[in-house]
Structures are given as structure tokens and as C-alpha cells.
Amino acid sequence: MTVKTAPVVETTKLSVPEATMLSSAGNSPTGRNSGSDFWMEFWPSIVRIIIVEIVLLIALAAALVFYLNWSSEAAFSEFMAKDQPSVHALKSQPPCAGKA
């Protein structure tokens, strides 16, 4: 009686490369970025982000004002339409009897 064994399959582990961070140590002669260098390098980006945020806030405020104006006009016109009787309702009523 012969016993069959399953074939041996070799598995290899996939190595996940570690995330590498770029060092800015070589950018300045001292090996460190001073505070003024940092702000001089990134201030245009910071200003652009602030401008974009202000523009978006203004656009959202304008959209909100437009929506509130539109909805109040729609509600007011609907209110005024319910206050006035329709032409169909006037035609279906019989004329009033003469005063005694």
C-alpha cells in the first residue's frame, strides 16, 4: 500500500517596502532648516490656501443668501395665491340674492 503525499509547494514572503521619508537635512549647510527658511519656502502655498478658503466661504455665503431669497419669494407667492380665490371657484357660486 502506497501513501501519496501532497506535493510540497514553496511559498515566498513578499516583502513590503518600508515608506521612506525624504530628508531635508542636505538642503542647508548646517543640516537644519532655520525658521525663516521654512517660512520663506512655504508662505506662497499658505497664502494660496487661505485665499481659496476665503473664496469658498464667500461662494457658500452667496449661495445661502440666494437660496433664502428664492425660498422666501416662493413661500410668499404661495401664501398670496392661497389668499385669493381662484376664478373657477367664483364661477361655480350662484349670484347673490337681491338685498331686501
Residue, then its C-alpha position, 0 to 999 in steps of 0.5 A: m500500500t502506497v501513501k501519496t503525499a501532497p506535493v510540497v509547494e514553496t511559498t515566498k514572503l513578499s516583502v513590503p517596502e518600508a515608506t521612506m521619508l525624504s530628508s531635508a537635512g542636505n538642503s542647508p549647510t548646517g543640516r537644519n532648516s532655520g525658521s525663516d527658511f521654512w517660512m520663506e519656502f512655504w508662505p506662497s502655498i499658505v497664502r494660496i490656501i487661505i485665499v481659496e478658503i476665503v473664496l469658498l466661504i464667500a461662494l457658500a455665503a452667496a449661495l445661502v443668501f440666494y437660496l433664502n431669497w428664492s425660498s422666501e419669494a416662493a413661500f410668499s407667492e404661495f401664501m398670496a395665491k392661497d389668499q385669493p380665490s381662484v376664478h373657477a371657484l367664483k364661477s361655480q357660486p350662484p349670484c347673490a340674492g337681491k338685498a331686501 
